[in-house]
Amino acid sequence: MKKLVILFLVTSAIFFAGCSHPVENTIVCVQLDPLDKVFTEESYFVENFDTAAVAKGETATFQFVIKSSYPIQGLKIEAGNLINGDRQIVATEKAFVGYIRAGNHTGFHGSHSKDAIFPVSDLYPDCLQEIDYMDVAPMQNQPMWIGYTIPHDAVSGNYSATLVFSGKVNGKKFKITKQVNAKVYPVTLPEQTLWVTNWWSGDFSKMNNHEPVEPYSDRYWELLTSLAHVMRDHGQNTYLLPGWSSLCNIEFNGTQFTFDFTNFDKMVELFIREGGLKRIEGGHLAGHGAGGMDGIYRGFIVYVPKIGSLPFDHDTTQLFLSQFLPALYSHLETKGWNKMYVQHVGDEPFEADASLYIRIAEFVKRHMPGIPIIEAMGSRKYTNTLDIWVAILGHYHHNHAFYCERQDAGDEVWFYTCCGPQDNYANRFLEHPLIQTRFLHWINYRYGATGYLHWGYNQWNTNKTNDAAARYDWPAGDAWIVYPAEGKVYSSIRLKAMRDGIADYELLKLLEQKSPDKAKELASAVIKNFDSYNSNVRAFRLTRVKLLEWLSE
């Protein structure tokens, strides 16, 4: 049920201390769909009282916006338990949605999406600030986010919870009471099968009062644990490890390399314990290199610890790799991690790199038999070399038949997004409707990709304030999807949309086991094509209800 609410039309009882009657024309507090972005310029809202429809294991989320003609001091959120008879579910998410300036937009790798949103202020709601209270300026929209993670053993049925928003206006206390409703279906979210990796940065200075953090110090492991919890709670199960020169203690005496895997072990064990790791991505062995003063591009260059960057055919490179790869392989077998390990060679190789890349990959496979090679790339030249293809979404679109052939041959196929593709493709950009970030994993299901990769989890820019959500000249939202706080990170509404999209994928896979035709029908209703979607939030919610109802039959 929805209702148009004009600013300052009071829609709920707002009582001030010492007053026995509602005070009008002061505050508005409205419930909105969590997939709606609330912009600072908005002055009216369509109130949404819809019941959240969820499976066991999912999170029922609710969004409210509050606005006052006077400053609000000490705005607080109190989230009562979701209640069904004597059964109760506690709130697991409670945050104020913070705004960030975009700074950069799409357009340099394509055109703007037809659905892109460009507010006059250039301010976008994104960061979920988990703080006790917030002061709100007059006439400022302040979105608020509340979530309830439904236990896997919860009893299905209808639940309701009471929310209280309180603070002071003009020195007087106020309290606004709202009720939210959730329907828990007799469906349990299965264990995640979709592979998801977001590449993280170990520069934790912004989580440490802007002071550098020594790699592998006690503080480093403490902050990494905090980061791992957020990644785990939002569906990440695959982790790229740092470069071998920093992660492993490697020594060289001129003829013999020695390897100490202590930090490697500690990191993998931390991610297994704290981050839900199911797959290890071995760091890239090589990278794009340039020539000398002539500027001629010379393909991949291998970084040899204690030596520097060298061509693959250099004697020292061959010596290093011929000792390192068998040592790593033996260590993985000893730890029992060889079945969950995949290896990168070099990120996004060009067409011209194919011959050299294939030689390096074959060298890896000789010394690490059975270890899959994974890479983000877009060329057919790597057939019979790659085991896990990670195609950028646009290339996946235009070469879908080829990637289906690779799957038929036994390879895995994922896709990735970054600063591209742009145009009308779904992505994580701030300017995109939030629902299209969720659609990334509907695309996974619709077209059969079994994994998703993004390079920018916390690749924060170098300024101290993060006053704009862009790094270099890339579009806002590309470089990070979490925000730094002292000793921790805050999630974002985009990361929540990603998490919920992963759940959608698993529920569609579950329905496929019962009725492939029904699963295909629902996915096709949402994803018309790789770059064409039904982004109507109301229509999406109805599709989600149908998904849960069919699974309940």
BAVEXRO-857117 format. One line per field, with one value per residue (C-alpha): chain; x, z, y. Coordinates in steps of 0.02 Angstrom, whole numbers, plus 50000, padded with zeros to 5 digits. Each point is the difference from the previous one (the first is absolute). Example, Ala and Ser with C-alpha at 12.3 -4.5 7.8 and 13.67 -1.06 7.14 Angstrom:
BEGIN
volo <- c(A, A);
px <- c(50615, 50069);
pz <- c(50390, 49967);
py <- c(49775, 50172);
//
This chain:
BEGIN
volo <- c(A, A, A, A, A, A, A, A, A, A, A, A, A, A, A, A, A, A, A, A, A, A, A, A, A, A, A, A, A, A, A, A, A, A, A, A, A, A, A, A, A, A, A, A, A, A, A, A, A, A, A, A, A, A, A, A, A, A, A, A, A, A, A, A, A, A, A, A, A, A, A, A, A, A, A, A, A, A, A, A, A, A, A, A, A, A, A, A, A, A, A, A, A, A, A, A, A, A, A, A, A, A, A, A, A, A, A, A, A, A, A, A, A, A, A, A, A, A, A, A, A, A, A, A, A, A, A, A, A, A, A, A, A, A, A, A, A, A, A, A, A, A, A, A, A, A, A, A, A, A, A, A, A, A, A, A, A, A, A, A, A, A, A, A, A, A, A, A, A, A, A, A, A, A, A, A, A, A, A, A, A, A, A, A, A, A, A, A, A, A, A, A, A, A, A, A, A, A, A, A, A, A, A, A, A, A, A, A, A, A, A, A, A, A, A, A, A, A, A, A, A, A, A, A, A, A, A, A, A, A, A, A, A, A, A, A, A, A, A, A, A, A, A, A, A, A, A, A, A, A, A, A, A, A, A, A, A, A, A, A, A, A, A, A, A, A, A, A, A, A, A, A, A, A, A, A, A, A, A, A, A, A, A, A, A, A, A, A, A, A, A, A, A, A, A, A, A, A, A, A, A, A, A, A, A, A, A, A, A, A, A, A, A, A, A, A, A, A, A, A, A, A, A, A, A, A, A, A, A, A, A, A, A, A, A, A, A, A, A, A, A, A, A, A, A, A, A, A, A, A, A, A, A, A, A, A, A, A, A, A, A, A, A, A, A, A, A, A, A, A, A, A, A, A, A, A, A, A, A, A, A, A, A, A, A, A, A, A, A, A, A, A, A, A, A, A, A, A, A, A, A, A, A, A, A, A, A, A, A, A, A, A, A, A, A, A, A, A, A, A, A, A, A, A, A, A, A, A, A, A, A, A, A, A, A, A, A, A, A, A, A, A, A, A, A, A, A, A, A, A, A, A, A, A, A, A, A, A, A, A, A, A, A, A, A, A, A, A, A, A, A, A, A, A, A, A, A, A, A, A, A, A, A, A, A, A, A, A, A, A, A, A, A, A, A, A, A, A, A, A, A, A, A, A, A, A, A, A, A, A, A, A, A, A, A, A, A, A, A, A, A, A, A, A, A, A, A, A, A, A, A, A, A, A, A, A, A, A, A, A, A, A, A, A, A, A, A, A, A, A, A, A, A);
px <- c(50000, 50067, 49950, 50062, 50073, 50032, 50134, 49935, 49841, 50015, 49960, 50026, 49976, 50148, 49991, 50108, 50040, 49870, 49875, 49845, 49963, 50092, 50101, 49977, 50106, 50165, 50061, 49961, 50054, 49960, 50032, 50076, 50055, 50183, 50036, 49950, 50143, 49952, 50079, 50025, 49894, 49842, 49855, 49866, 49996, 49890, 49979, 50020, 49919, 50034, 50043, 50178, 49996, 50149, 50063, 50085, 50181, 49963, 49994, 49837, 50046, 49903, 50038, 49928, 50035, 49978, 49999, 49965, 49977, 50112, 50165, 49989, 50122, 50049, 49891, 49996, 49932, 49926, 49956, 49889, 50002, 49900, 49864, 49888, 49912, 50136, 50132, 50115, 50138, 50120, 50055, 50172, 50017, 49967, 50081, 49983, 50026, 50138, 50022, 50155, 50039, 50026, 50134, 50019, 49868, 49992, 50024, 50184, 49980, 49828, 49843, 49900, 49868, 49825, 49952, 50142, 49952, 50090, 49941, 50040, 50099, 50104, 49971, 49953, 49939, 50117, 50099, 49910, 50065, 49979, 50002, 49893, 49925, 50009, 49961, 49898, 49999, 49834, 49915, 50123, 49942, 50075, 49973, 50009, 50029, 49942, 50028, 49954, 50097, 49879, 50075, 50003, 49897, 49870, 49816, 49914, 49857, 49959, 50108, 49990, 50117, 49986, 50127, 50025, 50088, 50037, 50098, 49978, 49927, 50006, 50058, 49849, 50011, 49898, 49963, 49932, 49935, 49985, 49956, 50081, 49946, 50088, 49939, 50120, 49962, 50025, 50155, 50180, 50140, 50121, 50188, 50078, 50063, 50035, 50184, 50024, 50164, 50032, 50183, 50050, 50141, 50112, 50028, 49906, 50057, 49824, 49942, 50145, 49981, 50089, 50159, 50093, 49975, 50150, 49957, 49976, 50012, 49874, 49901, 50000, 49923, 49874, 49940, 50002, 49887, 49876, 50004, 49978, 49842, 49917, 50053, 49935, 49834, 49969, 50034, 50186, 50074, 50153, 50151, 50144, 50162, 50133, 50154, 50120, 50144, 49908, 49897, 50143, 50170, 50112, 50191, 50126, 50185, 50042, 49950, 49866, 49837, 49925, 49817, 49915, 49810, 49959, 49902, 49918, 49937, 49943, 49902, 49915, 49955, 49930, 49892, 49938, 49959, 49937, 49957, 49913, 50138, 49962, 50126, 50174, 50054, 50189, 50071, 50052, 50172, 50025, 49941, 49998, 50172, 50069, 50166, 50138, 50017, 49923, 49834, 49970, 49881, 50084, 49860, 49999, 50140, 50024, 50045, 50136, 50017, 50168, 50042, 49866, 49898, 50073, 49944, 49928, 50144, 50134, 50104, 49962, 49813, 50005, 50102, 49877, 49842, 50074, 50034, 49852, 49857, 50046, 50029, 49829, 49916, 50077, 49949, 49820, 49991, 50071, 49868, 49860, 49965, 50047, 49819, 49944, 50146, 49996, 50142, 50007, 50137, 49975, 49848, 49906, 50128, 49988, 49978, 50185, 50045, 49924, 50158, 50100, 49853, 49970, 50183, 49996, 49837, 50070, 50153, 49884, 49899, 50156, 50055, 49826, 49900, 49813, 50002, 49874, 50055, 49879, 50006, 49901, 50016, 49903, 50085, 49966, 50187, 50013, 49893, 50078, 50103, 49872, 49896, 49898, 49953, 49952, 49928, 49954, 49810, 49996, 50115, 49901, 49845, 50069, 50091, 49876, 49995, 50189, 49993, 49862, 50115, 50137, 49879, 49949, 50185, 50013, 50066, 49922, 49935, 49979, 49979, 50066, 49963, 50115, 50005, 49916, 49891, 49899, 49855, 49845, 50091, 49969, 50143, 50040, 50013, 49920, 49901, 49911, 49835, 50036, 49896, 50122, 50141, 49891, 49968, 50182, 49964, 49836, 50111, 50110, 49848, 49917, 50154, 50084, 50155, 50052, 50107, 50022, 50159, 50029, 50168, 49942, 49946, 50095, 50115, 49974, 50072, 50148, 49916, 49955, 49815, 49934, 49900, 49968, 49966, 50121, 50181, 50104, 49880, 49893, 49812, 49939, 49963, 50129, 50146, 49913, 49838, 50041, 50054, 50140, 49967, 50117, 50043, 49865, 49908, 49821, 49896, 49899, 49828, 50085, 50085, 49832, 49926, 50143, 49969, 49814, 50037, 50109, 49854, 49886, 50121, 49998, 49810, 49984, 50119, 49891, 49844, 50090, 50011, 49810, 49953, 50130, 49864, 49936, 50175, 50034, 49834, 50040, 50179, 49942, 49867, 50136, 50149, 49941, 50175, 50177, 49972, 49811, 49904, 49831, 50060, 49828, 50021, 49816, 50003, 50160, 49922, 49853, 50122, 50091, 49836, 49959, 50172, 49971, 49822, 50053, 50139, 49873, 49885);
pz <- c(50000, 49953, 50043, 49933, 50140, 49973, 50109, 50173, 49986, 50164, 49970, 50174, 50179, 50054, 50183, 50088, 50185, 50096, 49857, 49993, 49816, 49836, 49939, 49814, 49869, 50083, 49953, 49866, 50014, 49854, 49962, 49829, 49904, 50039, 49813, 49987, 50009, 50101, 49928, 50093, 49873, 50026, 50084, 49988, 50017, 49960, 50165, 49988, 50133, 49907, 50099, 49974, 49919, 50046, 50011, 50155, 49994, 49909, 50076, 50010, 49975, 50028, 49956, 50073, 49964, 50127, 49968, 50109, 49973, 50153, 50048, 50079, 50141, 50051, 49879, 50057, 49930, 50114, 49911, 50094, 49964, 49858, 50092, 49952, 50157, 50120, 49862, 49983, 49879, 50052, 49886, 49923, 49902, 50059, 49912, 49934, 49812, 49962, 49841, 49893, 49850, 49841, 49923, 49842, 49892, 49856, 49820, 49959, 49964, 49925, 50019, 50157, 50040, 49952, 50180, 50080, 50132, 50013, 50150, 49995, 50162, 49931, 50171, 50007, 50148, 50029, 50162, 50143, 50154, 50152, 50132, 50155, 49949, 49870, 49992, 49848, 49923, 49964, 49836, 49976, 49949, 50115, 49945, 50133, 49975, 50107, 49963, 50077, 49948, 50007, 50083, 49895, 50134, 50017, 49998, 49843, 50014, 50020, 50113, 50054, 50093, 50079, 49953, 50098, 49933, 50132, 50029, 50039, 49899, 50072, 50165, 50015, 49991, 49869, 49964, 49839, 50004, 49844, 49967, 49868, 49939, 49927, 49931, 50022, 49871, 50031, 49890, 50059, 49908, 49945, 50023, 49878, 49837, 49906, 50005, 50051, 50017, 50035, 49994, 50162, 50044, 50152, 50019, 50163, 50044, 49983, 50130, 50114, 50026, 49834, 50070, 49900, 50054, 49991, 49893, 50104, 50166, 50138, 49948, 49819, 50047, 50112, 49860, 49872, 50114, 50005, 49811, 49981, 50106, 49885, 49844, 50073, 50052, 49823, 49901, 49964, 49997, 49888, 50054, 49897, 50099, 49993, 49890, 50047, 50029, 50150, 50061, 50008, 50075, 49853, 50007, 49860, 50016, 49815, 49952, 50122, 50055, 50169, 50044, 50165, 49985, 50178, 49951, 49855, 50122, 50126, 49868, 49925, 50172, 50048, 49844, 50027, 50182, 49986, 49817, 49941, 49874, 49881, 49864, 49999, 49855, 49984, 49963, 49823, 49952, 49862, 49946, 49852, 49968, 49890, 49912, 50030, 49923, 49838, 50090, 49906, 50090, 50040, 50073, 50171, 50123, 50148, 50168, 50081, 50188, 50055, 49817, 49915, 49839, 49868, 49835, 50013, 49900, 50113, 50086, 50174, 49962, 49947, 50154, 50115, 49925, 49987, 50188, 50062, 49911, 50058, 50177, 50001, 49926, 50130, 50138, 49937, 50000, 50176, 50063, 49903, 49902, 49825, 49954, 50042, 49918, 49830, 49921, 49908, 49871, 49946, 50009, 49839, 49871, 49829, 49837, 49966, 50167, 49957, 49950, 50152, 50119, 49939, 50025, 50179, 50034, 49931, 50111, 50151, 49954, 49982, 50176, 50078, 49917, 50023, 50059, 49894, 49912, 50024, 49912, 49958, 49812, 49837, 49864, 49923, 49978, 50175, 49962, 50077, 50115, 50115, 50117, 50073, 49877, 50076, 49859, 50017, 49988, 49829, 49924, 50085, 49917, 49824, 50010, 50105, 49881, 50014, 50190, 49998, 49894, 50130, 50136, 49895, 49989, 50190, 50033, 50123, 49940, 50110, 49955, 50072, 50001, 50036, 49923, 49856, 49922, 50001, 49886, 50064, 50086, 50184, 50113, 50174, 49951, 50117, 49857, 49963, 50081, 50149, 49928, 49855, 50121, 50064, 49821, 49975, 50077, 49906, 49846, 50075, 50007, 49837, 49895, 50098, 50070, 50164, 50073, 50014, 50022, 50039, 50028, 50119, 50175, 50102, 49874, 50084, 49929, 50084, 50076, 50183, 49985, 49859, 49951, 49829, 49957, 49855, 49978, 49856, 49858, 50024, 50033, 50178, 50081, 49900, 50122, 50163, 50071, 50186, 50101, 50128, 50183, 50148, 50024, 49881, 49838, 49966, 49871, 49865, 49925, 49841, 50095, 50077, 49825, 49946, 50148, 49963, 49817, 50050, 50102, 49849, 49895, 50124, 50013, 49811, 49996, 50132, 49897, 49847, 50088, 50014, 49838, 49876, 49898, 50146, 50050, 49821, 49992, 50154, 49947, 49826, 50073, 50089, 49882, 49822, 49931, 50060, 49996, 50011, 50164, 50079, 50136, 50072, 50186, 50026, 49858, 50071, 50172, 49922, 49906, 50163, 50085, 49857, 50017, 50185, 49972, 49866, 50111, 50141, 49897);
py <- c(50000, 50171, 50177, 50167, 50105, 50185, 50079, 50048, 49899, 49905, 49816, 49930, 50053, 50109, 50044, 50129, 49994, 50098, 49998, 49891, 50025, 49972, 50147, 50030, 50088, 49956, 49826, 49872, 49819, 49885, 49817, 49967, 49847, 49961, 49997, 50184, 50124, 50154, 50156, 50163, 50095, 49898, 50087, 49868, 49813, 49852, 49909, 49812, 49891, 49838, 49844, 49941, 49827, 49892, 49823, 49932, 50054, 50163, 50175, 50097, 50183, 50159, 50180, 50160, 50182, 50138, 50187, 50150, 50186, 50025, 49918, 49828, 49966, 49824, 49902, 49819, 49838, 49868, 49838, 49881, 49814, 49925, 49904, 49855, 49940, 49948, 49995, 50149, 50052, 50137, 50141, 49970, 50163, 50177, 50146, 50176, 50014, 50123, 50103, 50011, 50110, 49903, 50109, 49895, 49919, 49879, 50052, 49970, 49812, 50019, 50105, 50028, 49870, 50055, 49962, 50100, 50128, 50167, 50103, 50185, 49985, 49856, 49919, 49816, 49897, 49853, 49978, 49911, 50090, 49887, 50136, 50027, 50166, 50137, 50186, 50048, 50174, 50085, 49952, 49856, 49827, 49869, 49819, 49863, 49814, 49854, 49816, 49833, 49845, 49855, 49845, 49842, 49912, 50139, 49955, 50060, 50122, 50184, 50107, 50181, 50118, 50171, 50132, 50160, 50154, 50131, 50159, 50183, 50144, 50176, 49928, 49884, 49811, 49911, 49817, 49925, 49821, 49894, 49819, 49891, 49829, 49850, 49836, 49855, 49866, 49813, 50008, 49990, 50089, 49864, 50005, 50122, 49927, 50162, 50046, 50181, 50094, 50184, 50046, 50084, 50118, 49975, 50188, 50019, 50177, 50070, 49874, 50051, 50187, 50028, 49924, 49866, 49820, 49886, 49848, 49842, 50093, 49965, 50154, 49940, 49832, 50087, 50114, 49861, 49898, 50144, 50013, 49811, 50002, 50126, 49905, 49836, 50075, 50062, 49842, 50003, 49826, 50021, 50102, 50070, 49995, 50137, 49984, 49862, 50120, 50074, 49853, 49875, 50026, 49954, 49998, 49973, 49952, 50010, 49824, 49948, 50083, 49958, 50027, 50034, 49981, 50056, 50157, 49908, 49868, 50129, 50096, 49848, 49934, 50171, 50007, 49823, 50035, 50181, 50026, 49843, 49961, 49857, 50042, 50077, 50111, 49995, 50172, 50045, 49937, 50127, 50171, 50118, 50071, 50138, 50012, 50124, 50172, 49939, 49969, 49838, 49884, 49834, 49896, 49924, 50028, 49882, 50076, 49896, 50032, 50072, 50032, 50105, 49992, 49885, 49923, 49826, 49926, 50073, 49866, 50071, 50002, 49819, 49956, 50088, 49926, 49825, 50005, 50102, 49912, 49823, 50065, 50086, 49846, 49886, 50119, 50008, 49810, 49991, 50124, 49917, 50159, 49943, 49961, 50178, 50090, 50087, 50099, 50166, 50027, 50182, 50112, 50046, 49942, 50078, 49904, 50029, 49919, 49832, 49907, 50055, 49979, 49822, 49956, 50064, 49909, 49837, 50022, 50021, 49846, 49893, 50045, 50006, 49861, 50012, 50182, 50100, 50159, 50145, 50168, 50155, 50013, 50011, 49898, 49831, 49971, 49927, 49847, 49844, 50111, 50079, 49895, 50143, 50138, 50168, 50105, 50182, 50011, 50082, 49869, 49863, 50072, 50005, 49833, 49902, 49852, 49981, 50000, 49872, 49891, 50019, 49945, 49850, 49957, 50002, 50175, 50120, 50169, 50154, 50182, 50161, 50185, 50146, 50175, 49911, 49947, 50160, 50044, 49907, 49857, 49965, 50050, 50067, 50183, 50126, 50076, 49836, 49953, 49889, 49859, 49982, 49960, 49859, 49946, 49952, 49830, 49980, 50017, 49863, 49886, 50053, 49963, 49861, 50088, 49918, 50139, 50187, 50103, 50182, 50083, 50137, 49950, 50131, 50082, 50168, 50160, 50082, 50152, 49999, 50041, 49889, 50154, 49923, 49818, 49995, 49948, 50067, 50037, 49846, 50012, 50021, 49833, 49903, 50002, 49957, 49936, 50015, 50152, 50019, 50034, 49991, 49816, 49939, 50028, 50051, 49909, 50088, 49987, 49938, 49858, 49953, 49995, 49886, 49885, 49990, 49966, 49852, 49933, 50024, 49897, 49856, 50002, 49997, 49851, 49917, 50030, 49932, 49832, 49998, 50085, 50064, 50083, 50102, 50055, 50053, 50092, 50104, 50039, 50051, 50114, 50099, 49984, 50031, 49997, 50027, 50188, 50014, 49979, 50028, 50120, 50035, 49966, 49957, 49873, 49925, 49977, 49908, 49888, 49963, 49953, 49883, 49920, 49966, 49940, 49876, 49937, 49978, 49888);
//
